[in-house]
Structures are given as structure tokens and as C-alpha cells.
């Protein structure tokens, strides 16, 4: 699969966001969780990849089925502040 630079950037952004699920990335870009992990490994420096993996490992908000019903949106309310 060939992705544009914009799509690559958006996948990386979504993968770093705590509340954006792997299922949302798959729905939008067609990459399942293992493909996102491989993609991140190829795009990030080793240290950044390790930091990202330790951050998302076991994080329930990254998986739709494990997510609390209290989490109803894909971003924090202060993330996109109006200026």
C-alpha cells in the first residue's frame, strides 16, 4: 500500500493520540493494529518507537472493545482549542 505524506503524518498523529483507537485507524486507512505497529517501527527513530510502544502497550483506550463507555470521543476536549 502506497500512502501519501499527508496520510503517513495523520497515521502517526492518530497512533500517538491516547483516545484514538486502532480500529479508527483501520477504518480510515485500512491498517490493522499489527500493521500500524510495523508502520510506526519503519517511520520513527528507535527511541521514539520504543517510547510509543511502551505508551500504548496495555492502554485500554487504544482498543474499542476494552474502552470504557465514559470515553465517547477520540480526543481530549482541550486538544483542539479555538484561538
N, CA, C and O atoms as CSV, one atom per row, in Angstrom:
chain,resi,resn,atom,element,x,y,z
A,1,UNK,N,N,0.837,-1.181,0.000
A,1,UNK,CA,C,0.000,0.000,0.000
A,1,UNK,C,C,0.884,1.246,0.000
A,1,UNK,O,O,1.801,1.368,0.812
A,2,UNK,N,N,0.604,2.146,-0.897
A,2,UNK,CA,C,1.364,3.395,-1.009
A,2,UNK,C,C,0.543,4.521,-0.397
A,2,UNK,O,O,-0.584,4.777,-0.820
A,3,UNK,N,N,1.110,5.190,0.600
A,3,UNK,CA,C,0.421,6.275,1.297
A,3,UNK,C,C,1.061,7.610,0.951
A,3,UNK,O,O,2.267,7.694,0.722
A,4,UNK,N,N,0.245,8.644,0.915
A,4,UNK,CA,C,0.781,9.988,0.706
A,4,UNK,C,C,1.469,10.442,1.991
A,4,UNK,O,O,1.251,9.865,3.057
A,5,UNK,N,N,2.285,11.462,1.885
A,5,UNK,CA,C,2.965,12.020,3.067
A,5,UNK,C,C,1.943,12.518,4.091
A,5,UNK,O,O,2.152,12.389,5.297
A,6,UNK,N,N,0.840,13.085,3.605
A,6,UNK,CA,C,-0.213,13.576,4.493
A,6,UNK,C,C,-0.844,12.417,5.263
A,6,UNK,O,O,-1.088,12.523,6.465
A,7,UNK,N,N,-1.108,11.303,4.559
A,7,UNK,CA,C,-1.694,10.130,5.207
A,7,UNK,C,C,-0.723,9.529,6.218
A,7,UNK,O,O,-1.132,9.148,7.314
A,8,UNK,N,N,0.535,9.440,5.868
A,8,UNK,CA,C,1.544,8.922,6.795
A,8,UNK,C,C,1.595,9.768,8.054
A,8,UNK,O,O,1.634,9.242,9.166
A,9,UNK,N,N,1.595,11.079,7.874
A,9,UNK,CA,C,1.637,12.001,9.003
A,9,UNK,C,C,0.409,11.838,9.883
A,9,UNK,O,O,0.516,11.855,11.109
A,10,UNK,N,N,-0.752,11.681,9.269
A,10,UNK,CA,C,-2.001,11.539,10.021
A,10,UNK,C,C,-2.036,10.214,10.778
A,10,UNK,O,O,-2.528,10.169,11.906
A,11,UNK,N,N,-1.531,9.145,10.189
A,11,UNK,CA,C,-1.488,7.859,10.887
A,11,UNK,C,C,-0.601,7.959,12.118
A,11,UNK,O,O,-0.964,7.469,13.188
A,12,UNK,N,N,0.552,8.587,11.977
A,12,UNK,CA,C,1.459,8.761,13.119
A,12,UNK,C,C,0.787,9.591,14.200
A,12,UNK,O,O,0.870,9.256,15.382
A,13,UNK,N,N,0.124,10.665,13.807
A,13,UNK,CA,C,-0.584,11.511,14.773
A,13,UNK,C,C,-1.665,10.721,15.494
A,13,UNK,O,O,-1.773,10.797,16.718
A,14,UNK,N,N,-2.463,9.966,14.756
A,14,UNK,CA,C,-3.542,9.181,15.356
A,14,UNK,C,C,-2.997,8.093,16.274
A,14,UNK,O,O,-3.580,7.817,17.322
A,15,UNK,N,N,-1.883,7.473,15.888
A,15,UNK,CA,C,-1.287,6.420,16.706
A,15,UNK,C,C,-0.780,6.978,18.031
A,15,UNK,O,O,-0.844,6.289,19.050
A,16,UNK,N,N,-0.282,8.202,18.039
A,16,UNK,CA,C,0.214,8.825,19.271
A,16,UNK,C,C,-0.923,9.277,20.180
A,16,UNK,O,O,-0.749,9.338,21.397
A,17,UNK,N,N,-2.076,9.592,19.615
A,17,UNK,CA,C,-3.204,10.072,20.425
A,17,UNK,C,C,-3.733,8.943,21.300
A,17,UNK,O,O,-3.999,7.844,20.813
A,18,UNK,N,N,-3.882,9.216,22.592
A,18,UNK,CA,C,-4.317,8.193,23.533
A,18,UNK,C,C,-5.734,7.701,23.254
A,18,UNK,O,O,-6.014,6.513,23.411
A,19,UNK,N,N,-6.613,8.581,22.850
A,19,UNK,CA,C,-8.012,8.214,22.707
A,19,UNK,C,C,-8.389,7.706,21.324
A,19,UNK,O,O,-9.514,7.246,21.131
A,20,UNK,N,N,-7.501,7.776,20.375
A,20,UNK,CA,C,-7.794,7.278,19.035
A,20,UNK,C,C,-7.509,5.788,18.989
A,20,UNK,O,O,-6.379,5.360,19.225
A,21,UNK,N,N,-8.526,5.001,18.687
A,21,UNK,CA,C,-8.377,3.545,18.700
A,21,UNK,C,C,-7.692,3.038,17.436
A,21,UNK,O,O,-7.682,3.696,16.395
A,22,UNK,N,N,-7.122,1.844,17.567
A,22,UNK,CA,C,-6.548,1.183,16.395
A,22,UNK,C,C,-7.639,0.892,15.369
A,22,UNK,O,O,-7.384,0.892,14.165
A,23,UNK,N,N,-8.857,0.644,15.853
A,23,UNK,CA,C,-9.974,0.387,14.950
A,23,UNK,C,C,-10.296,1.613,14.105
A,23,UNK,O,O,-10.668,1.479,12.939
A,24,UNK,N,N,-10.156,2.807,14.678
A,24,UNK,CA,C,-10.397,4.043,13.922
A,24,UNK,C,C,-9.350,4.210,12.823
A,24,UNK,O,O,-9.668,4.650,11.718
A,25,UNK,N,N,-8.112,3.860,13.129
A,25,UNK,CA,C,-7.048,3.931,12.120
A,25,UNK,C,C,-7.322,2.917,11.015
A,25,UNK,O,O,-7.133,3.211,9.835
A,26,UNK,N,N,-7.767,1.721,11.402
A,26,UNK,CA,C,-8.073,0.701,10.397
A,26,UNK,C,C,-9.241,1.124,9.521
A,26,UNK,O,O,-9.215,0.915,8.308
A,27,UNK,N,N,-10.251,1.711,10.116
A,27,UNK,CA,C,-11.416,2.169,9.357
A,27,UNK,C,C,-11.029,3.244,8.342
A,27,UNK,O,O,-11.506,3.232,7.207
A,28,UNK,N,N,-10.172,4.161,8.750
A,28,UNK,CA,C,-9.810,5.278,7.882
A,28,UNK,C,C,-8.719,4.924,6.867
A,28,UNK,O,O,-8.764,5.386,5.727
A,29,UNK,N,N,-7.736,4.105,7.274
A,29,UNK,CA,C,-6.576,3.858,6.412
A,29,UNK,C,C,-6.378,2.393,6.021
A,29,UNK,O,O,-5.528,2.091,5.184
A,30,UNK,N,N,-7.149,1.479,6.613
A,30,UNK,CA,C,-7.038,0.073,6.258
A,30,UNK,C,C,-5.876,-0.663,6.900
A,30,UNK,O,O,-5.535,-1.762,6.463
A,31,UNK,N,N,-5.256,-0.088,7.929
A,31,UNK,CA,C,-4.134,-0.729,8.621
A,31,UNK,C,C,-4.621,-1.271,9.960
A,31,UNK,O,O,-5.127,-0.514,10.788
A,32,UNK,N,N,-4.470,-2.596,10.180
A,32,UNK,CA,C,-4.856,-3.141,11.478
A,32,UNK,C,C,-3.763,-2.839,12.508
A,32,UNK,O,O,-2.757,-2.211,12.180
A,33,UNK,N,N,-3.959,-3.281,13.733
A,33,UNK,CA,C,-3.024,-2.940,14.812
A,33,UNK,C,C,-1.596,-3.378,14.504
A,33,UNK,O,O,-0.662,-2.596,14.684
A,34,UNK,N,N,-1.413,-4.601,14.048
A,34,UNK,CA,C,-0.048,-5.076,13.777
A,34,UNK,C,C,0.584,-4.307,12.619
A,34,UNK,O,O,1.795,-4.087,12.613
A,35,UNK,N,N,-0.213,-3.901,11.650
A,35,UNK,CA,C,0.309,-3.109,10.539
A,35,UNK,C,C,0.671,-1.689,10.992
A,35,UNK,O,O,1.634,-1.102,10.499
A,36,UNK,N,N,-0.110,-1.142,11.935
A,36,UNK,CA,C,0.217,0.179,12.490
A,36,UNK,C,C,1.538,0.088,13.250
A,36,UNK,O,O,2.376,0.984,13.149
A,37,UNK,N,N,1.724,-0.984,14.004
A,37,UNK,CA,C,2.976,-1.167,14.750
A,37,UNK,C,C,4.156,-1.254,13.786
A,37,UNK,O,O,5.185,-0.614,14.003
A,38,UNK,N,N,4.012,-2.039,12.729
A,38,UNK,CA,C,5.079,-2.147,11.723
A,38,UNK,C,C,5.338,-0.808,11.044
A,38,UNK,O,O,6.485,-0.432,10.803
A,39,UNK,N,N,4.260,-0.097,10.739
A,39,UNK,CA,C,4.378,1.219,10.118
A,39,UNK,C,C,5.127,2.183,11.039
A,39,UNK,O,O,6.032,2.892,10.600
A,40,UNK,N,N,4.749,2.205,12.301
A,40,UNK,CA,C,5.406,3.095,13.261
A,40,UNK,C,C,6.879,2.718,13.411
A,40,UNK,O,O,7.733,3.598,13.520
A,41,UNK,N,N,7.181,1.435,13.418
A,41,UNK,CA,C,8.577,0.988,13.531
A,41,UNK,C,C,9.401,1.506,12.353
A,41,UNK,O,O,10.560,1.886,12.518
A,42,UNK,N,N,8.797,1.520,11.169
A,42,UNK,CA,C,9.541,1.954,9.982
A,42,UNK,C,C,9.653,3.480,9.878
A,42,UNK,O,O,10.561,3.987,9.221
A,43,UNK,N,N,8.747,4.204,10.514
A,43,UNK,CA,C,8.712,5.656,10.374
A,43,UNK,C,C,9.418,6.415,11.491
A,43,UNK,O,O,9.894,7.530,11.278
A,44,UNK,N,N,9.489,5.820,12.681
A,44,UNK,CA,C,10.056,6.517,13.840
A,44,UNK,C,C,11.488,6.077,14.102
A,44,UNK,O,O,11.907,4.990,13.705
A,45,UNK,N,N,12.220,6.940,14.772
A,45,UNK,CA,C,13.542,6.557,15.268
A,45,UNK,C,C,13.331,5.485,16.331
A,45,UNK,O,O,12.257,5.409,16.927
A,46,UNK,N,N,14.347,4.656,16.574
A,46,UNK,CA,C,14.229,3.542,17.502
A,46,UNK,C,C,13.750,3.990,18.882
A,46,UNK,O,O,12.849,3.377,19.455
A,47,UNK,N,N,14.343,5.048,19.414
A,47,UNK,CA,C,13.954,5.528,20.741
A,47,UNK,C,C,12.509,6.009,20.782
A,47,UNK,O,O,11.797,5.759,21.754
A,48,UNK,N,N,12.079,6.691,19.738
A,48,UNK,CA,C,10.699,7.169,19.663
A,48,UNK,C,C,9.736,6.007,19.539
A,48,UNK,O,O,8.659,6.020,20.136
A,49,UNK,N,N,10.118,5.002,18.764
A,49,UNK,CA,C,9.265,3.828,18.613
A,49,UNK,C,C,9.114,3.113,19.953
A,49,UNK,O,O,8.004,2.735,20.328
A,50,UNK,N,N,10.218,2.922,20.678
A,50,UNK,CA,C,10.153,2.250,21.980
A,50,UNK,C,C,9.285,3.036,22.954
A,50,UNK,O,O,8.507,2.451,23.708
A,51,UNK,N,N,9.415,4.352,22.940
A,51,UNK,CA,C,8.596,5.202,23.799
A,51,UNK,C,C,7.120,5.051,23.444
A,51,UNK,O,O,6.279,4.920,24.334
A,52,UNK,N,N,6.799,5.068,22.155
A,52,UNK,CA,C,5.421,4.916,21.704
A,52,UNK,C,C,4.868,3.551,22.105
A,52,UNK,O,O,3.746,3.458,22.605
A,53,UNK,N,N,5.655,2.485,21.886
A,53,UNK,CA,C,5.187,1.138,22.223
A,53,UNK,C,C,4.918,1.002,23.704
A,53,UNK,O,O,3.911,0.415,24.098
A,54,UNK,N,N,5.806,1.539,24.536
A,54,UNK,CA,C,5.579,1.444,25.982
A,54,UNK,C,C,4.362,2.272,26.382
A,54,UNK,O,O,3.671,1.936,27.343
A,55,UNK,N,N,4.101,3.339,25.658
A,55,UNK,CA,C,2.950,4.199,25.952
A,55,UNK,C,C,1.635,3.514,25.605
A,55,UNK,O,O,0.684,3.588,26.382
A,56,UNK,N,N,1.561,2.851,24.460
A,56,UNK,CA,C,0.291,2.260,24.031
A,56,UNK,C,C,0.085,0.832,24.532
A,56,UNK,O,O,-1.039,0.330,24.504
A,57,UNK,N,N,1.136,0.177,24.983
A,57,UNK,CA,C,1.004,-1.202,25.466
A,57,UNK,C,C,0.073,-1.238,26.677
A,57,UNK,O,O,0.328,-0.596,27.696
A,58,UNK,N,N,-0.986,-1.985,26.546
A,58,UNK,CA,C,-1.925,-2.128,27.650
A,58,UNK,C,C,-2.862,-0.960,27.851
A,58,UNK,O,O,-3.658,-0.972,28.791
A,59,UNK,N,N,-2.797,0.041,27.006
A,59,UNK,CA,C,-3.674,1.208,27.148
A,59,UNK,C,C,-5.061,0.836,26.617
A,59,UNK,O,O,-5.232,0.576,25.425
A,60,UNK,N,N,-6.038,0.814,27.511
A,60,UNK,CA,C,-7.374,0.349,27.129
A,60,UNK,C,C,-8.065,1.285,26.145
A,60,UNK,O,O,-8.936,0.846,25.393
A,61,UNK,N,N,-7.702,2.556,26.133
A,61,UNK,CA,C,-8.364,3.491,25.217
A,61,UNK,C,C,-7.946,3.296,23.768
A,61,UNK,O,O,-8.576,3.856,22.871
A,62,UNK,N,N,-6.898,2.515,23.515
A,62,UNK,CA,C,-6.450,2.261,22.141
A,62,UNK,C,C,-7.227,1.111,21.487
A,62,UNK,O,O,-7.053,0.842,20.298
A,63,UNK,N,N,-8.079,0.438,22.259
A,63,UNK,CA,C,-8.860,-0.688,21.744
A,63,UNK,C,C,-10.333,-0.445,22.034
A,63,UNK,O,O,-10.714,-0.261,23.190
A,64,UNK,N,N,-11.144,-0.443,21.026
A,64,UNK,CA,C,-12.563,-0.131,21.158
A,64,UNK,C,C,-13.272,-1.061,22.128
A,64,UNK,O,O,-14.093,-0.601,22.923
A,65,UNK,N,N,-12.983,-2.348,22.087
A,65,UNK,CA,C,-13.664,-3.315,22.957
A,65,UNK,C,C,-13.252,-3.182,24.416
A,65,UNK,O,O,-14.036,-3.522,25.302
A,66,UNK,N,N,-12.052,-2.699,24.689
A,66,UNK,CA,C,-11.564,-2.557,26.064
A,66,UNK,C,C,-11.822,-1.174,26.630
A,66,UNK,O,O,-11.568,-0.921,27.807
A,67,UNK,N,N,-12.316,-0.295,25.808
A,67,UNK,CA,C,-12.504,1.104,26.166
A,67,UNK,C,C,-13.713,1.285,27.082
A,67,UNK,O,O,-14.749,0.650,26.882
A,68,UNK,N,N,-13.581,2.134,28.064
A,68,UNK,CA,C,-14.686,2.459,28.963
A,68,UNK,C,C,-15.769,3.205,28.192
A,68,UNK,O,O,-15.474,3.967,27.272
A,69,UNK,N,N,-17.003,2.984,28.568
A,69,UNK,CA,C,-18.107,3.702,27.919
A,69,UNK,C,C,-18.072,5.197,28.218
A,69,UNK,O,O,-18.733,5.980,27.537
A,70,UNK,N,N,-17.304,5.599,29.237
A,70,UNK,CA,C,-17.162,7.014,29.579
A,70,UNK,C,C,-16.373,7.782,28.524
A,70,UNK,O,O,-16.498,9.003,28.424
A,71,UNK,N,N,-15.562,7.077,27.739
A,71,UNK,CA,C,-14.756,7.709,26.696
A,71,UNK,C,C,-15.594,7.704,25.421
A,71,UNK,O,O,-15.729,6.676,24.757
A,72,UNK,N,N,-16.148,8.853,25.092
A,72,UNK,CA,C,-17.078,8.900,23.960
A,72,UNK,C,C,-16.522,9.646,22.754
A,72,UNK,O,O,-17.185,9.724,21.720
A,73,UNK,N,N,-15.329,10.187,22.867
A,73,UNK,CA,C,-14.757,10.916,21.726
A,73,UNK,C,C,-13.299,10.523,21.560
A,73,UNK,O,O,-12.694,9.952,22.468
A,74,UNK,N,N,-12.738,10.829,20.400
A,74,UNK,CA,C,-11.388,10.410,20.074
A,74,UNK,C,C,-10.308,11.401,20.455
A,74,UNK,O,O,-9.143,11.204,20.107
A,75,UNK,N,N,-10.662,12.453,21.155
A,75,UNK,CA,C,-9.658,13.443,21.532
A,75,UNK,C,C,-10.059,14.103,22.843
A,75,UNK,O,O,-11.223,14.057,23.238
A,76,UNK,N,N,-9.110,14.706,23.500
A,76,UNK,CA,C,-9.319,15.428,24.744
A,76,UNK,C,C,-10.026,16.751,24.439
A,76,UNK,O,O,-9.739,17.353,23.404
A,77,UNK,N,N,-10.933,17.227,25.290
A,77,UNK,CA,C,-11.649,18.467,24.995
A,77,UNK,C,C,-10.745,19.694,24.866
A,77,UNK,O,O,-11.128,20.680,24.236
A,78,UNK,N,N,-9.564,19.640,25.449
A,78,UNK,CA,C,-8.653,20.782,25.348
A,78,UNK,C,C,-7.673,20.648,24.193
A,78,UNK,O,O,-6.848,21.535,23.977
A,79,UNK,N,N,-7.751,19.536,23.438
A,79,UNK,CA,C,-6.782,19.291,22.371
A,79,UNK,C,C,-6.926,20.265,21.220
A,79,UNK,O,O,-5.922,20.730,20.681
A,80,UNK,N,N,-8.140,20.583,20.834
A,80,UNK,CA,C,-8.355,21.470,19.681
A,80,UNK,C,C,-8.991,22.777,20.146
A,80,UNK,O,O,-10.143,23.071,19.826
A,81,UNK,N,N,-8.232,23.544,20.895
A,81,UNK,CA,C,-8.728,24.809,21.430
A,81,UNK,C,C,-8.892,25.834,20.313
A,81,UNK,O,O,-8.075,25.904,19.394
A,82,UNK,N,N,-9.940,26.615,20.401
A,82,UNK,CA,C,-10.145,27.697,19.456
A,82,UNK,C,C,-9.274,28.876,19.885
A,82,UNK,O,O,-9.206,29.213,21.067
A,83,UNK,N,N,-8.632,29.478,18.942
A,83,UNK,CA,C,-7.746,30.612,19.273
A,83,UNK,C,C,-8.405,31.905,18.911
A,83,UNK,O,O,-7.824,32.972,19.111
